[in-house]
């Protein structure tokens, strides 16, 4: 699959979308924390989609050149390399506005590998195939970021296409694809919520799918033709569809295991980790239980019963 100039333009337009000046305080805080190791800072997620940076928890990816250089110590660098990303919490004050953020740290080299189509776990390529804005980039890092986002689009299309019905609309690539990827994490996203998320960026999703498919009629075991009504007719071999079902079935337990390990790391790496985890579960499922003071102090030792109760109430599946 070759990328057209139209596809590249769509990615660049997303990277260059205007951002509130208050977010500069995040960039400055992160540069102070990680110094010259910071290559780029990417902004994504619900706050970007809704333009609600003052009300929600902003999501960033901090791309660094080297973990040891970024942290200055071995342990967090080793954890980041073995189970990327490391996730941290950050609050900044901009004039009279207090902003909150969750940010993930990942090296450029590791991000380039994890966004490729052959990676079993969709954690990175599923996020980066959605709209992403560039808060800052150093030197020629922007070029590398663009290449990673294009690889993420390739990965998303490659892995989702054989799981689609014989006739599909462009938006279905992302509505069904995101549901598949959420099923590999602790995210009980309802179909209606996923559809609303895609509709919020409808123009981008329709244009990116059309641009990816328009100059190619075959990829891997799939062929497609665009119909007069704008839908696509998909011809995927039985072998390719069976392989796709097996891969997605394998991704679910594998992804959930990694998600559990990341949650443990999150509880260890930033203040309020347990409250963040509970807030995240509530946000996606509506299920909330209040932790005790002891559970907040010792989340790894005392919070498992709480998480089990949330699981039984449908907080994650």
C-alpha positions as CSV (number, residue, x, y, z in Angstrom):
1,X,0.0,0.0,0.0
2,X,1.5,3.3,-1.2
3,X,0.7,6.6,0.5
4,X,-0.6,9.3,-1.7
5,X,0.1,12.9,-1.3
6,X,-3.5,13.3,-0.2
7,X,-3.0,10.9,2.7
8,X,0.2,12.7,3.8
9,X,-1.7,16.0,3.6
10,X,-4.4,14.7,5.9
11,X,-1.9,13.6,8.4
12,X,-0.1,16.9,8.3
13,X,-3.3,18.8,8.7
14,X,-4.1,16.9,11.8
15,X,-0.6,17.5,13.2
16,X,-1.0,21.3,12.6
17,X,-4.5,21.8,14.0
18,X,-4.6,24.8,16.2
19,X,-4.1,24.1,19.9
20,X,-5.0,26.3,22.9
21,X,-2.0,28.3,24.1
22,X,-2.6,27.1,27.7
23,X,-1.2,23.7,26.6
24,X,2.2,25.3,26.1
25,X,2.6,25.0,29.9
26,X,2.5,21.2,29.5
27,X,5.2,21.3,26.9
28,X,7.4,23.5,29.0
29,X,6.9,21.3,32.1
30,X,7.8,18.2,30.1
31,X,10.8,19.8,28.6
32,X,12.0,20.8,32.0
33,X,11.4,17.2,33.3
34,X,13.1,15.3,30.5
35,X,15.4,18.0,29.0
36,X,17.0,17.5,25.6
37,X,15.8,13.9,25.4
38,X,12.4,15.2,24.3
39,X,12.0,14.9,20.5
40,X,8.3,15.5,20.2
41,X,5.0,15.8,22.2
42,X,1.8,14.4,20.6
43,X,-1.7,15.4,21.8
44,X,-4.6,13.0,21.3
45,X,-7.7,11.6,22.9
46,X,-11.1,13.0,24.1
47,X,-9.9,16.4,25.1
48,X,-8.5,17.0,21.7
49,X,-11.6,15.8,20.0
50,X,-14.0,17.8,22.1
51,X,-11.8,20.9,22.7
52,X,-12.2,20.5,26.4
53,X,-8.7,20.8,27.6
54,X,-9.7,22.6,30.8
55,X,-12.3,20.1,32.0
56,X,-10.9,16.6,31.2
57,X,-7.7,14.7,31.5
58,X,-5.5,15.6,28.6
59,X,-3.6,12.8,26.8
60,X,0.0,13.2,25.5
61,X,2.7,11.0,24.2
62,X,6.2,12.2,24.9
63,X,8.6,10.9,22.4
64,X,12.2,10.7,23.6
65,X,15.5,9.8,22.0
66,X,16.8,7.6,24.9
67,X,15.3,6.2,28.1
68,X,18.4,6.4,30.2
69,X,19.0,10.0,29.1
70,X,15.3,10.9,29.7
71,X,15.2,9.5,33.3
72,X,18.7,9.7,34.4
73,X,18.3,6.4,36.3
74,X,18.2,2.7,35.3
75,X,14.9,1.4,36.8
76,X,12.3,3.5,35.0
77,X,14.3,3.3,31.8
78,X,14.3,-0.5,32.1
79,X,10.6,-0.6,32.8
80,X,9.9,1.6,29.8
81,X,11.9,-0.5,27.5
82,X,10.4,-3.8,28.7
83,X,6.8,-2.7,28.8
84,X,6.2,0.5,27.0
85,X,4.9,3.1,27.7
86,X,5.6,4.4,31.2
87,X,2.5,6.6,32.2
88,X,2.6,9.6,34.5
89,X,0.3,12.3,35.8
90,X,0.9,16.0,35.4
91,X,-0.8,19.1,36.6
92,X,0.1,22.6,35.5
93,X,-1.2,26.1,36.3
94,X,-1.7,28.5,33.4
95,X,-2.8,31.9,34.7
96,X,-6.0,31.0,36.5
97,X,-6.5,27.6,34.8
98,X,-5.4,24.3,36.3
99,X,-4.8,21.7,33.6
100,X,-4.5,17.9,34.2
101,X,-2.8,15.4,31.9
102,X,-1.8,11.8,31.6
103,X,1.2,11.3,29.4
104,X,3.0,8.3,28.1
105,X,6.8,8.2,27.5
106,X,8.1,6.2,24.6
107,X,11.3,6.3,22.6
108,X,11.2,7.1,18.9
109,X,12.9,3.8,18.0
110,X,10.4,1.8,20.0
111,X,7.4,3.8,18.7
112,X,8.5,3.2,15.1
113,X,8.5,-0.6,15.8
114,X,5.3,-0.7,17.7
115,X,3.2,1.2,15.1
116,X,4.0,-1.3,12.3
117,X,1.3,-3.6,10.9
118,X,3.0,-6.8,12.1
119,X,2.8,-5.9,15.8
120,X,0.2,-8.1,17.5
121,X,-0.7,-5.6,20.2
122,X,-2.7,-2.6,18.8
123,X,-2.0,-0.3,21.8
124,X,0.1,2.1,19.8
125,X,-1.2,1.8,16.2
126,X,-4.8,2.0,17.2
127,X,-4.2,5.3,19.1
128,X,-2.0,6.8,16.4
129,X,-4.4,6.0,13.6
130,X,-6.9,8.4,15.3
131,X,-6.5,12.2,15.1
132,X,-3.2,13.4,16.6
133,X,-1.9,16.9,17.0
134,X,1.7,18.0,17.4
135,X,2.3,20.1,20.5
136,X,6.1,20.4,19.8
137,X,8.8,18.8,17.7
138,X,12.6,19.3,17.9
139,X,14.8,19.5,14.8
140,X,13.7,17.1,12.1
141,X,11.6,14.9,14.5
142,X,8.4,16.0,12.8
143,X,9.4,14.0,9.7
144,X,9.8,10.9,11.8
145,X,6.5,11.5,13.6
146,X,4.7,11.8,10.2
147,X,6.2,8.5,9.1
148,X,5.0,6.8,12.4
149,X,1.5,8.1,11.9
150,X,1.4,6.8,8.3
151,X,2.6,3.4,9.5
152,X,-0.2,3.4,12.1
153,X,-2.8,4.0,9.4
154,X,-1.3,1.1,7.4
155,X,-1.4,-1.1,10.5
156,X,-5.0,-0.2,11.3
157,X,-6.3,-0.8,7.7
158,X,-4.2,-4.0,7.3
159,X,-5.5,-5.6,10.5
160,X,-9.1,-4.4,10.4
161,X,-10.0,-4.8,6.7
162,X,-10.3,-8.7,6.7
163,X,-12.6,-8.4,9.7
164,X,-15.2,-6.2,7.9
165,X,-18.4,-7.4,6.2
166,X,-18.5,-8.0,2.5
167,X,-19.9,-4.5,1.9
168,X,-18.8,-1.7,4.2
169,X,-18.9,2.1,4.5
170,X,-15.7,4.1,5.1
171,X,-16.6,4.9,8.6
172,X,-17.1,1.3,9.5
173,X,-13.4,0.8,9.2
174,X,-12.9,2.8,12.3
175,X,-16.2,2.1,14.2
176,X,-15.6,-1.7,14.0
177,X,-11.9,-1.4,14.1
178,X,-11.9,0.6,17.4
179,X,-14.4,-1.8,18.9
180,X,-11.9,-4.6,18.1
181,X,-9.0,-2.8,19.6
182,X,-10.9,-1.7,22.7
183,X,-11.7,-5.4,23.3
184,X,-8.0,-6.0,23.8
185,X,-7.8,-3.6,26.7
186,X,-9.8,-2.9,29.9
187,X,-12.3,-0.8,28.1
188,X,-16.0,-1.5,28.1
189,X,-16.8,0.9,25.3
190,X,-20.4,0.7,24.1
191,X,-21.0,0.6,20.3
192,X,-22.9,3.9,20.5
193,X,-20.0,5.6,22.3
194,X,-17.6,4.4,19.6
195,X,-19.8,5.6,16.8
196,X,-20.1,9.0,18.5
197,X,-16.3,9.2,18.8
198,X,-15.9,8.5,15.1
199,X,-18.7,10.9,14.1
200,X,-16.9,13.6,16.0
201,X,-14.1,13.4,13.5
202,X,-16.1,12.1,10.6
203,X,-14.5,14.1,7.9
204,X,-11.0,12.9,8.9
205,X,-12.0,9.2,9.1
206,X,-13.8,9.2,5.8
207,X,-11.1,11.0,4.0
208,X,-8.3,8.9,5.4
209,X,-10.0,5.6,4.5
210,X,-10.8,6.9,1.0
211,X,-7.3,8.1,0.4
212,X,-5.8,4.9,1.6
213,X,-8.0,2.7,-0.6
214,X,-8.5,4.8,-3.7
215,X,-5.2,4.0,-5.4
216,X,-5.0,0.4,-4.6
217,X,-7.4,-2.4,-5.3
218,X,-5.6,-5.2,-3.5
219,X,-3.7,-5.6,-0.3
220,X,-2.6,-8.9,1.2
221,X,-5.5,-11.3,0.9
222,X,-8.0,-8.6,0.4
223,X,-9.4,-6.9,-2.8
224,X,-12.0,-4.2,-2.9
225,X,-14.0,-2.1,-5.3
226,X,-15.7,1.2,-4.6
227,X,-19.4,1.2,-5.5
228,X,-21.4,4.1,-6.8
229,X,-23.0,4.9,-3.4
230,X,-19.5,5.3,-1.8
231,X,-19.5,1.9,-0.1
232,X,-16.8,-0.7,-0.7
233,X,-17.2,-4.3,-1.8
234,X,-14.6,-6.4,-0.1
235,X,-13.3,-9.7,-1.5
236,X,-11.2,-11.4,1.2
237,X,-10.1,-15.0,1.0
238,X,-11.4,-17.5,3.5
239,X,-7.9,-18.1,4.7
240,X,-7.3,-14.4,5.3
241,X,-10.6,-14.0,7.2
242,X,-9.9,-17.0,9.3
243,X,-6.4,-15.8,10.1
244,X,-7.8,-12.4,11.0
245,X,-10.3,-13.9,13.4
246,X,-7.6,-16.0,15.1
247,X,-5.3,-13.0,15.4
248,X,-8.0,-10.9,17.0
249,X,-8.9,-13.8,19.4
250,X,-5.3,-14.0,20.4
251,X,-5.0,-10.2,20.8
252,X,-7.7,-10.1,23.5
253,X,-6.0,-12.2,26.3
254,X,-2.6,-11.0,25.3
255,X,-3.7,-7.3,25.3
256,X,-5.6,-7.6,28.6
257,X,-2.5,-9.2,30.2
258,X,-0.4,-6.2,29.1
259,X,-3.1,-3.8,30.1
260,X,-3.1,-5.3,33.6
261,X,0.6,-4.9,33.9
262,X,0.4,-1.3,32.7
263,X,-2.2,-0.6,35.3
264,X,0.1,-1.9,38.0
265,X,2.9,0.3,36.6
266,X,0.5,3.3,36.6
267,X,-0.4,2.7,40.2
268,X,3.4,2.9,41.0
269,X,4.5,5.7,38.8
270,X,2.3,8.7,39.6
271,X,0.5,10.1,42.6
272,X,-3.2,9.3,42.6
273,X,-2.7,6.3,40.4
274,X,-5.5,4.3,42.0
275,X,-7.9,7.2,41.7
276,X,-6.9,7.6,38.0
277,X,-7.5,3.9,37.3
278,X,-11.0,4.1,39.0
279,X,-11.8,7.3,37.1
280,X,-10.8,5.7,33.8
281,X,-13.0,2.7,34.4
282,X,-15.9,4.8,35.5
283,X,-15.5,7.0,32.4
284,X,-15.8,4.1,30.1
285,X,-18.3,1.9,32.0
286,X,-20.2,4.0,34.5
287,X,-19.1,1.7,37.3
288,X,-17.4,3.4,40.3
289,X,-16.5,2.3,43.8
290,X,-14.7,4.6,46.3
291,X,-11.4,3.3,47.6
292,X,-10.5,3.6,51.3
293,X,-7.6,5.7,52.6
294,X,-5.6,2.5,53.1
295,X,-6.2,1.4,49.6
296,X,-4.9,4.7,48.3
297,X,-1.8,4.4,50.4
298,X,-1.1,0.8,49.4
299,X,-2.9,0.2,46.1
300,X,-0.9,-2.9,45.0
301,X,-1.5,-4.6,48.3
302,X,-5.0,-3.7,49.1
303,X,-6.9,-2.7,45.9
304,X,-7.4,-6.1,44.3
305,X,-10.7,-6.8,46.1
306,X,-12.0,-3.4,45.0
307,X,-11.0,-4.1,41.4
308,X,-12.7,-7.5,41.6
309,X,-16.0,-5.9,42.8
310,X,-15.8,-3.5,39.8
311,X,-15.2,-6.4,37.4
312,X,-18.3,-8.2,38.8
313,X,-20.3,-5.1,38.2
314,X,-19.2,-4.9,34.6
315,X,-16.5,-2.2,34.9
316,X,-14.2,-4.2,32.5
317,X,-14.6,-7.4,30.6
